[in-house]
Amino acid sequence: MRKFASIFLLVLGFITSCSSDSDNGTRLNSSIVIDGVSFVPTKGVYYNQTASFDSQKRVRFLVTNEKKSENLYIDLSFPSAQTNLTGIYSLGPGSANELLGFCELVTPNTRYYIGGHSIKVTDFGSNNFKFEFVGSQVLDVVKNYQVNFKGGLEGKFELQVK
């Protein structure tokens, strides 16, 4: 009996110590609810993109729920002299020297354009970010009507080099 218990504990320890498929280095907490449905991400990455102007930098965040095929895109454009991403980004038109953002959630059934006032970004360093949507409005692009929206996103993202 003691031998069986030892083997059982050994196997149990091995099973619980193995990393799961969802352990990809990202740790994300989302309170985003769009049209009554929670967005629960399983992975978050970000990478640099080519900016529209030489005086700008541009970063894209891709936050996904791979099982549901849902992708949240957050694009940030900012002056090239800025050293981190912290700031309040306008979710509307602007000029090259302003903090500008674009957000969209794409699901298998629809696309949600997240517009309105702004998105507040806090860059904690070490790939940790917090996104707070301020006064945002969401348009269901496929059905062409506004839907309810609330929440934010916070966690550790994986930097990808493209």
Backbone hydrogen bonds in HBPLUS format (Angstrom, degrees):
<---DONOR---> <-ACCEPTOR-->    atom                        ^
c    i                          cat <-CA-CA->   ^        H-A-AA   ^      H-
h    n   atom  resd res      DA  || num        DHA   H-A  angle D-A-AA Bond
n    s   type  num  typ     dist DA aas  dist angle  dist       angle   num
A0005-ALA N   A0001-MET O   2.97 MM   4  6.24 161.3  2.00 151.8 156.5     1
A0006-SER N   A0002-ARG O   2.99 MM   4  6.17 155.3  2.05 144.5 151.0     2
A0007-ILE N   A0003-LYS O   3.01 MM   4  6.25 160.4  2.05 149.5 154.4     3
A0008-PHE N   A0004-PHE O   2.89 MM   4  6.05 161.8  1.92 151.3 156.9     4
A0009-LEU N   A0005-ALA O   2.94 MM   4  6.11 162.0  1.97 149.2 153.4     5
A0010-LEU N   A0006-SER O   2.96 MM   4  6.12 151.7  2.04 143.9 152.0     6
A0011-VAL N   A0007-ILE O   2.93 MM   4  6.16 164.4  1.95 155.4 158.6     7
A0012-LEU N   A0008-PHE O   2.87 MM   4  6.03 162.5  1.91 150.4 156.0     8
A0013-GLY N   A0009-LEU O   2.90 MM   4  5.98 156.5  1.96 142.6 148.9     9
A0014-PHE N   A0010-LEU O   3.01 MM   4  6.25 150.8  2.09 143.9 151.8    10
A0015-ILE N   A0011-VAL O   2.94 MM   4  6.18 161.7  1.97 154.6 159.0    11
A0016-THR N   A0012-LEU O   3.06 MM   4  6.23 168.1  2.07 152.5 155.3    12
A0017-SER N   A0013-GLY O   3.10 MM   4  6.06 131.2  2.35 135.9 147.3    13
A0023-ASP N   A0020-SER O   3.15 MM   3  5.41 162.2  2.18 108.0 113.5    14
A0024-ASN N   A0022-SER O   3.08 MM   2  5.68 122.9  2.42 107.9  92.1    15
A0027-ARG N   A0156-LYS O   3.29 MM 129  5.07 142.4  2.44 119.4 129.7    16
A0156-LYS N   A0027-ARG O   2.88 MM 129  5.07 145.0  2.01 130.0 137.3    17
A0029-ASN N   A0154-GLU O   2.68 MM 125  5.24 162.7  1.71 165.4 171.2    18
A0154-GLU N   A0029-ASN O   2.89 MM 125  5.24 148.9  1.99 149.5 158.7    19
A0031-SER N   A0152-GLY O   2.93 MM 121  5.32 172.0  1.94 151.9 153.7    20
A0039-PHE N   A0032-ILE O   2.94 MM   7  5.53 162.0  1.97 150.2 151.1    21
A0033-VAL N   A0150-LYS O   2.87 MM 117  5.47 155.9  1.93 156.1 158.4    22
A0150-LYS N   A0033-VAL O   3.10 MM 117  5.47 137.9  2.29 141.2 152.2    23
A0034-ILE N   A0037-VAL O   2.92 MM   3  5.32 153.9  1.99 153.5 146.1    24
A0037-VAL N   A0034-ILE O   2.95 MM   3  5.32 165.7  1.97 116.3 120.9    25
A0035-ASP N   A0148-ASN O   2.80 MM 113  4.92 171.3  1.81 148.3 149.9    26
A0042-THR N   A0064-THR O   2.62 MM  22  5.93 163.7  1.64 149.9 153.4    27
A0043-LYS N   A0064-THR O   3.13 MM  21  5.30 147.4  2.24 150.2 149.8    28
A0064-THR N   A0043-LYS O   2.81 MM  21  5.30 162.4  1.84 154.3 160.4    29
A0158-GLU N   A0044-GLY O   2.95 MM 114  6.32 165.2  1.97 141.7 144.5    30
A0045-VAL N   A0062-LEU O   2.98 MM  17  5.38 164.0  2.00 147.1 151.5    31
A0062-LEU N   A0045-VAL O   2.88 MM  17  5.38 165.7  1.90 149.6 154.0    32
A0046-TYR N   A0158-GLU O   2.96 MM 112  6.30 145.0  2.09 151.2 150.8    33
A0160-GLN N   A0046-TYR O   2.88 MM 114  6.04 167.1  1.90 166.2 168.0    34
A0047-TYR N   A0060-ARG O   2.98 MM  13  5.58 149.0  2.08 148.9 158.8    35
A0060-ARG N   A0047-TYR O   2.92 MM  13  5.58 169.0  1.93 166.7 168.5    36
A0049-GLN N   A0058-ARG O   2.85 MM   9  5.27 166.2  1.87 143.2 142.0    37
A0056-GLN N   A0053-PHE O   3.15 MM   3  5.44 159.7  2.19 114.3 116.1    38
A0080-SER N   A0055-SER O   2.83 MM  25  5.38 161.9  1.86 129.5 129.3    39
A0057-LYS N   A0078-PHE O   2.77 MM  21  5.48 150.1  1.86 161.8 171.5    40
A0078-PHE N   A0057-LYS O   3.02 MM  21  5.48 158.0  2.07 148.9 154.4    41
A0059-VAL N   A0076-LEU O   2.89 MM  17  5.29 157.1  1.94 151.2 158.9    42
A0076-LEU N   A0059-VAL O   2.85 MM  17  5.29 166.2  1.87 160.7 165.4    43
A0061-PHE N   A0074-ILE O   2.77 MM  13  4.98 160.5  1.81 145.3 152.2    44
A0074-ILE N   A0061-PHE O   2.98 MM  13  4.98 159.4  2.03 143.2 146.8    45
A0063-VAL N   A0072-LEU O   2.87 MM   9  4.96 172.0  1.88 151.5 154.2    46
A0072-LEU N   A0063-VAL O   2.70 MM   9  4.96 172.1  1.70 158.3 161.1    47
A0065-ASN N   A0070-GLU O   2.89 MM   5  5.12 155.4  1.95 146.6 150.9    48
A0068-LYS N   A0065-ASN O   3.19 MM   3  5.61 127.7  2.48 107.2 119.3    49
A0069-SER N   A0065-ASN O   2.97 MM   4  5.90 111.1  2.46 143.2 161.5    50
A0070-GLU N   A0065-ASN O   3.15 MM   5  5.12 165.7  2.17 137.7 140.2    51
A0069-SER N   A0066-GLU O   3.31 MM   3  4.90 152.2  2.40  92.3 100.4    52
A0071-ASN N   A0106-VAL O   2.88 MM  35  5.20 162.2  1.91 150.2 156.1    53
A0106-VAL N   A0071-ASN O   2.78 MM  35  5.20 167.2  1.80 152.7 155.4    54
A0073-TYR N   A0104-GLU O   2.75 MM  31  5.25 169.4  1.76 161.9 164.1    55
A0104-GLU N   A0073-TYR O   3.03 MM  31  5.25 149.7  2.12 144.0 150.4    56
A0075-ASP N   A0102-PHE O   2.80 MM  27  5.05 168.6  1.82 155.9 159.6    57
A0102-PHE N   A0075-ASP O   2.92 MM  27  5.05 140.8  2.07 142.9 149.1    58
A0077-SER N   A0100-LEU O   2.83 MM  23  5.12 167.0  1.85 153.8 156.7    59
A0100-LEU N   A0077-SER O   2.93 MM  23  5.12 166.8  1.95 150.1 154.5    60
A0082-GLN N   A0079-PRO O   3.01 MM   3  5.67 162.8  2.04 120.4 125.9    61
A0087-GLY N   A0121-VAL O   2.93 MM  34  5.40 156.0  1.99 146.5 149.1    62
A0121-VAL N   A0087-GLY O   2.83 MM  34  5.40 177.3  1.83 168.8 168.5    63
A0089-TYR N   A0119-ILE O   2.89 MM  30  5.26 165.9  1.91 153.7 148.9    64
A0119-ILE N   A0089-TYR O   2.87 MM  30  5.26 150.8  1.96 145.7 155.5    65
A0090-SER N   A0099-LEU O   2.94 MM   9  6.23 158.7  1.99 146.3 139.4    66
A0101-GLY N   A0090-SER O   2.76 MM  11  5.70 156.1  1.81 158.9 152.4    67
A0091-LEU N   A0117-HIS O   3.10 MM  26  5.72 169.8  2.11 130.6 131.4    68
A0098-GLU N   A0095-SER O   3.14 MM   3  5.59 162.2  2.17 121.0 121.8    69
A0114-ILE N   A0103-CYS O   3.03 MM  11  5.19 165.9  2.05 134.3 136.4    70
A0105-LEU N   A0112-TYR O   2.90 MM   7  5.03 157.7  1.95 144.2 150.6    71
A0112-TYR N   A0105-LEU O   2.73 MM   7  5.03 165.0  1.75 153.9 159.1    72
A0107-THR N   A0110-THR O   2.85 MM   3  5.34 174.6  1.85 170.8 171.1    73
A0141-VAL N   A0111-ARG O   2.81 MM  30  5.46 152.7  1.88 159.5 167.0    74
A0113-TYR N   A0139-LEU O   2.89 MM  26  5.16 156.7  1.94 153.5 153.0    75
A0139-LEU N   A0113-TYR O   2.91 MM  26  5.16 161.6  1.95 147.2 152.2    76
A0115-GLY N   A0137-GLN O   2.75 MM  22  5.24 158.4  1.80 174.7 172.7    77
A0137-GLN N   A0115-GLY O   2.94 MM  22  5.24 156.5  1.99 113.8 121.5    78
A0117-HIS N   A0135-GLY O   3.43 MM  18  5.33 163.1  2.46 111.3 116.1    79
A0118-SER N   A0134-VAL O   3.21 MM  16  5.27 169.7  2.22 153.3 154.0    80
A0134-VAL N   A0118-SER O   2.87 MM  16  5.27 173.0  1.87 149.6 150.6    81
A0120-LYS N   A0132-GLU O   2.73 MM  12  4.97 165.0  1.75 155.7 153.7    82
A0132-GLU N   A0120-LYS O   2.84 MM  12  4.97 156.1  1.90 145.3 152.7    83
A0122-THR N   A0130-LYS O   2.89 MM   8  5.04 156.5  1.95 145.3 151.4    84
A0130-LYS N   A0122-THR O   2.93 MM   8  5.04 141.3  2.09 139.8 149.3    85
A0124-PHE N   A0128-ASN O   2.90 MM   4  5.28 150.1  1.99 148.9 156.0    86
A0128-ASN N   A0125-GLY O   3.08 MM   3  5.59 156.3  2.14 117.3 124.1    87
A0157-PHE N   A0127-ASN O   2.79 MM  30  5.37 164.8  1.82 157.8 160.8    88
A0129-PHE N   A0155-GLY O   2.90 MM  26  5.66 158.7  1.94 162.7 162.3    89
A0155-GLY N   A0129-PHE O   2.92 MM  26  5.66 156.7  1.97 163.2 169.4    90
A0131-PHE N   A0153-LEU O   2.68 MM  22  5.08 168.9  1.69 164.4 165.8    91
A0153-LEU N   A0131-PHE O   2.96 MM  22  5.08 158.6  2.01 143.4 149.2    92
A0147-VAL N   A0138-VAL O   2.93 MM   9  5.65 155.7  1.99 147.4 154.1    93
A0140-ASP N   A0145-TYR O   2.85 MM   5  5.45 171.6  1.85 154.4 152.9    94
A0144-ASN N   A0140-ASP O   2.70 MM   4  5.42 123.9  2.01 145.2 161.5    95
